[in-house]
Amino acid sequence: MIDSFKRIAIITGATSGIGEATARAFLEDGFGVLGNGRNEKKIRELEREFGNAFRGIVGEAADEQVIDSLFDRAEKHFGRPADIVMANAGRGLGGTVSTVDMDEFRKVLNINVTGTLYLLKKASEKLVALQEGSYPDTAADIVILGSTVGRHISPFSTAYGATKFAVHALTEGLRREIGPKGVRVTLVEPGIVITRFQETAGYTHDLVKDFHMKFGPLIYGYDVADAIHYVVSRPPHVHIGDFVIRATRQDYP
């Protein structure tokens, strides 16, 4: 049992990209982090690097048993419940309405929407209970990774954008439901961020090269992580509910 951390965070998709960068930003500021990812090797590397400050659970972020175990393991290891939950895990998918691969879309829908909904449901139950009698002396945060293509649909990733539109709706509904109970719900809408996302989404080399030419210099995971750290570091009565972060030259989406 460890009780020397500023805050305790659960982060899905913590083994790469924005999730890993955010875990590192939190850890560097004295937070304890319980991370989830499918890459067991990376999970173990982070545990060795950060010692007792980081613990990981390997598994699919859309698996309800995995999600349940995140909350149980965080409280058991750190000695108190998590007060930050970051719904970060997700997949991209290139393709228009007329060209999308339906089998791949079903997989993306499951992790991006169904898995996120269950995580938000679980997080809301835990954090509302945590804030009863504690707010405004303590902060509790749910941070959800959306996308600018969930705000402005883009033809090169229409089906993926539709899943992010759904995530945005879930986030706003949750904010209205539990914000009055002292839990901050924040939607993060990144533009093009250079991570492994482009590779797993099936974006072509030429398309990514075009992003660099049109919009560069592009942003990286640590740029988004820095903004997320700022959000959760505000006083408990200050809520940054929705922020868009893009490369300066990215005009659309």
C-alpha positions as a Python dict, from the first residue, in 0.01 Angstrom:
ca = {
    (1, 'M'): (0, 0, 0),
    (2, 'I'): (148, 331, -114),
    (3, 'D'): (6, 668, -16),
    (4, 'S'): (264, 928, -113),
    (5, 'F'): (131, 1044, -450),
    (6, 'K'): (-37, 1372, -537),
    (7, 'R'): (-313, 1199, -732),
    (8, 'I'): (-392, 855, -871),
    (9, 'A'): (-472, 821, -1241),
    (10, 'I'): (-610, 539, -1454),
    (11, 'I'): (-513, 568, -1822),
    (12, 'T'): (-625, 333, -2098),
    (13, 'G'): (-400, 301, -2402),
    (14, 'A'): (-101, 393, -2186),
    (15, 'T'): (164, 208, -2384),
    (16, 'S'): (202, 447, -2677),
    (17, 'G'): (116, 786, -2821),
    (18, 'I'): (-86, 1036, -2620),
    (19, 'G'): (-162, 782, -2347),
    (20, 'E'): (202, 705, -2276),
    (21, 'A'): (298, 1072, -2298),
    (22, 'T'): (25, 1164, -2047),
    (23, 'A'): (130, 884, -1813),
    (24, 'R'): (485, 1019, -1821),
    (25, 'A'): (368, 1377, -1758),
    (26, 'F'): (166, 1261, -1458),
    (27, 'L'): (445, 1045, -1321),
    (28, 'E'): (697, 1327, -1350),
    (29, 'D'): (465, 1542, -1135),
    (30, 'G'): (438, 1285, -859),
    (31, 'F'): (115, 1111, -960),
    (32, 'G'): (63, 737, -932),
    (33, 'V'): (-55, 580, -1258),
    (34, 'L'): (-239, 257, -1332),
    (35, 'G'): (-204, 205, -1706),
    (36, 'N'): (-370, -32, -1947),
    (37, 'G'): (-253, -150, -2287),
    (38, 'R'): (-224, -454, -2508),
    (39, 'N'): (156, -437, -2528),
    (40, 'E'): (277, -643, -2232),
    (41, 'K'): (644, -576, -2306),
    (42, 'K'): (585, -199, -2290),
    (43, 'I'): (382, -230, -1970),
    (44, 'R'): (667, -416, -1800),
    (45, 'E'): (923, -163, -1927),
    (46, 'L'): (723, 123, -1772),
    (47, 'E'): (695, -67, -1444),
    (48, 'R'): (1071, -113, -1433),
    (49, 'E'): (1134, 250, -1529),
    (50, 'F'): (899, 408, -1274),
    (51, 'G'): (891, 148, -998),
    (52, 'N'): (595, 161, -759),
    (53, 'A'): (461, 479, -923),
    (54, 'F'): (338, 282, -1226),
    (55, 'R'): (144, -41, -1248),
    (56, 'G'): (-5, -186, -1564),
    (57, 'I'): (-279, -425, -1666),
    (58, 'V'): (-249, -595, -2002),
    (59, 'G'): (-569, -638, -2201),
    (60, 'E'): (-829, -492, -2432),
    (61, 'A'): (-972, -158, -2319),
    (62, 'A'): (-1316, -266, -2447),
    (63, 'D'): (-1317, -570, -2216),
    (64, 'E'): (-1546, -500, -1919),
    (65, 'Q'): (-1347, -731, -1690),
    (66, 'V'): (-1027, -545, -1776),
    (67, 'I'): (-1194, -211, -1703),
    (68, 'D'): (-1328, -335, -1368),
    (69, 'S'): (-982, -460, -1273),
    (70, 'L'): (-827, -117, -1339),
    (71, 'F'): (-1021, 41, -1052),
    (72, 'D'): (-965, -251, -816),
    (73, 'R'): (-593, -274, -889),
    (74, 'A'): (-538, 102, -855),
    (75, 'E'): (-696, 114, -510),
    (76, 'K'): (-518, -201, -394),
    (77, 'H'): (-174, -89, -512),
    (78, 'F'): (-186, 281, -424),
    (79, 'G'): (-395, 251, -110),
    (80, 'R'): (-672, 484, -224),
    (81, 'P'): (-911, 511, -521),
    (82, 'A'): (-814, 675, -849),
    (83, 'D'): (-929, 1036, -879),
    (84, 'I'): (-839, 1075, -1248),
    (85, 'V'): (-967, 847, -1525),
    (86, 'M'): (-848, 902, -1880),
    (87, 'A'): (-1043, 730, -2158),
    (88, 'N'): (-768, 732, -2418),
    (89, 'A'): (-763, 388, -2582),
    (90, 'G'): (-902, 378, -2932),
    (91, 'R'): (-830, 300, -3294),
    (92, 'G'): (-830, 501, -3610),
    (93, 'L'): (-972, 392, -3944),
    (94, 'G'): (-912, 545, -4281),
    (95, 'G'): (-1179, 541, -4548),
    (96, 'T'): (-1491, 717, -4664),
    (97, 'V'): (-1852, 605, -4628),
    (98, 'S'): (-1833, 433, -4967),
    (99, 'T'): (-1494, 267, -4911),
    (100, 'V'): (-1489, 175, -4540),
    (101, 'D'): (-1414, -186, -4443),
    (102, 'M'): (-1719, -288, -4239),
    (103, 'D'): (-1542, -561, -4041),
    (104, 'E'): (-1278, -311, -3933),
    (105, 'F'): (-1543, -51, -3856),
    (106, 'R'): (-1718, -290, -3616),
    (107, 'K'): (-1390, -339, -3429),
    (108, 'V'): (-1332, 36, -3412),
    (109, 'L'): (-1689, 98, -3297),
    (110, 'N'): (-1644, -156, -3017),
    (111, 'I'): (-1332, -1, -2869),
    (112, 'N'): (-1397, 366, -2951),
    (113, 'V'): (-1761, 382, -2842),
    (114, 'T'): (-1880, 71, -2656),
    (115, 'G'): (-1560, 32, -2453),
    (116, 'T'): (-1542, 404, -2381),
    (117, 'L'): (-1905, 411, -2267),
    (118, 'Y'): (-1845, 131, -2017),
    (119, 'L'): (-1531, 300, -1884),
    (120, 'L'): (-1718, 630, -1843),
    (121, 'K'): (-2005, 453, -1668),
    (122, 'K'): (-1767, 286, -1424),
    (123, 'A'): (-1563, 602, -1371),
    (124, 'S'): (-1872, 811, -1301),
    (125, 'E'): (-1989, 569, -1032),
    (126, 'K'): (-1650, 567, -860),
    (127, 'L'): (-1572, 938, -881),
    (128, 'V'): (-1916, 1065, -781),
    (129, 'A'): (-1890, 850, -468),
    (130, 'L'): (-1539, 981, -409),
    (131, 'Q'): (-1654, 1343, -424),
    (132, 'E'): (-1947, 1306, -186),
    (133, 'G'): (-1858, 1519, 112),
    (134, 'S'): (-1516, 1606, -37),
    (135, 'Y'): (-1587, 1866, -305),
    (136, 'P'): (-1465, 2144, -329),
    (137, 'D'): (-1166, 2040, -120),
    (138, 'T'): (-1067, 1770, -369),
    (139, 'A'): (-1067, 1735, -746),
    (140, 'A'): (-1186, 1441, -954),
    (141, 'D'): (-1140, 1427, -1331),
    (142, 'I'): (-1259, 1219, -1623),
    (143, 'V'): (-1066, 1304, -1939),
    (144, 'I'): (-1188, 1171, -2274),
    (145, 'L'): (-989, 1172, -2595),
    (146, 'G'): (-1199, 1293, -2885),
    (147, 'S'): (-1077, 1436, -3214),
    (148, 'T'): (-1115, 1734, -3441),
    (149, 'V'): (-1276, 1491, -3689),
    (150, 'G'): (-1548, 1445, -3430),
    (151, 'R'): (-1616, 1817, -3468),
    (152, 'H'): (-1554, 1864, -3843),
    (153, 'I'): (-1606, 1547, -4042),
    (154, 'S'): (-1324, 1465, -4281),
    (155, 'P'): (-1366, 1259, -4599),
    (156, 'F'): (-1045, 1061, -4544),
    (157, 'S'): (-1173, 915, -4214),
    (158, 'T'): (-1551, 953, -4214),
    (159, 'A'): (-1638, 632, -4029),
    (160, 'Y'): (-1377, 698, -3762),
    (161, 'G'): (-1507, 1052, -3727),
    (162, 'A'): (-1854, 914, -3664),
    (163, 'T'): (-1724, 720, -3362),
    (164, 'K'): (-1572, 1039, -3227),
    (165, 'F'): (-1898, 1229, -3278),
    (166, 'A'): (-2053, 961, -3055),
    (167, 'V'): (-1778, 1000, -2795),
    (168, 'H'): (-1830, 1376, -2791),
    (169, 'A'): (-2202, 1323, -2724),
    (170, 'L'): (-2131, 1082, -2439),
    (171, 'T'): (-1885, 1328, -2287),
    (172, 'E'): (-2125, 1622, -2291),
    (173, 'G'): (-2406, 1412, -2149),
    (174, 'L'): (-2179, 1290, -1869),
    (175, 'R'): (-2058, 1642, -1792),
    (176, 'R'): (-2413, 1763, -1745),
    (177, 'E'): (-2494, 1461, -1530),
    (178, 'I'): (-2203, 1459, -1285),
    (179, 'G'): (-2048, 1805, -1309),
    (180, 'P'): (-2298, 1930, -1048),
    (181, 'K'): (-2173, 1649, -822),
    (182, 'G'): (-1816, 1780, -825),
    (183, 'V'): (-1662, 1568, -1101),
    (184, 'R'): (-1493, 1747, -1392),
    (185, 'V'): (-1546, 1591, -1735),
    (186, 'T'): (-1311, 1714, -2005),
    (187, 'L'): (-1313, 1646, -2379),
    (188, 'V'): (-976, 1667, -2554),
    (189, 'E'): (-995, 1719, -2931),
    (190, 'P'): (-654, 1682, -3094),
    (191, 'G'): (-589, 1756, -3457),
    (192, 'I'): (-323, 1559, -3641),
    (193, 'V'): (-79, 1421, -3383),
    (194, 'I'): (225, 1221, -3491),
    (195, 'T'): (199, 883, -3316),
    (196, 'R'): (148, 520, -3422),
    (197, 'F'): (-216, 617, -3481),
    (198, 'Q'): (-158, 682, -3851),
    (199, 'E'): (-3, 340, -3899),
    (200, 'T'): (-280, 147, -3722),
    (201, 'A'): (-548, 352, -3899),
    (202, 'G'): (-410, 240, -4235),
    (203, 'Y'): (-318, 589, -4356),
    (204, 'T'): (-85, 576, -4653),
    (205, 'H'): (269, 711, -4645),
    (206, 'D'): (171, 969, -4906),
    (207, 'L'): (-122, 1092, -4695),
    (208, 'V'): (96, 1136, -4385),
    (209, 'K'): (360, 1309, -4597),
    (210, 'D'): (89, 1543, -4723),
    (211, 'F'): (-6, 1626, -4363),
    (212, 'H'): (351, 1733, -4295),
    (213, 'M'): (369, 1941, -4611),
    (214, 'K'): (36, 2118, -4556),
    (215, 'F'): (28, 2160, -4179),
    (216, 'G'): (376, 2105, -4035),
    (217, 'P'): (542, 2133, -3797),
    (218, 'L'): (287, 1892, -3651),
    (219, 'I'): (225, 1823, -3284),
    (220, 'Y'): (329, 1514, -3087),
    (221, 'G'): (188, 1318, -2797),
    (222, 'Y'): (379, 1517, -2538),
    (223, 'D'): (219, 1841, -2660),
    (224, 'V'): (-127, 1701, -2589),
    (225, 'A'): (-10, 1547, -2260),
    (226, 'D'): (114, 1886, -2140),
    (227, 'A'): (-231, 2036, -2201),
    (228, 'I'): (-404, 1747, -2022),
    (229, 'H'): (-175, 1787, -1722),
    (230, 'Y'): (-268, 2156, -1709),
    (231, 'V'): (-639, 2073, -1710),
    (232, 'V'): (-626, 1827, -1419),
    (233, 'S'): (-397, 2058, -1221),
    (234, 'R'): (-655, 2340, -1192),
    (235, 'P'): (-816, 2409, -852),
    (236, 'P'): (-1119, 2183, -789),
    (237, 'H'): (-1371, 2458, -866),
    (238, 'V'): (-1215, 2538, -1207),
    (239, 'H'): (-1324, 2321, -1499),
    (240, 'I'): (-1184, 2326, -1853),
    (241, 'G'): (-1455, 2130, -2025),
    (242, 'D'): (-1351, 2115, -2388),
    (243, 'F'): (-1030, 2202, -2567),
    (244, 'V'): (-906, 2167, -2922),
    (245, 'I'): (-532, 2136, -2982),
    (246, 'R'): (-385, 2151, -3333),
    (247, 'A'): (-65, 2235, -3510),
    (248, 'T'): (-60, 2608, -3575),
    (249, 'R'): (-81, 2567, -3953),
    (250, 'Q'): (-356, 2303, -3948),
    (251, 'D'): (-664, 2485, -4073),
    (252, 'Y'): (-888, 2180, -4115),
    (253, 'P'): (-1016, 1950, -3976),
}
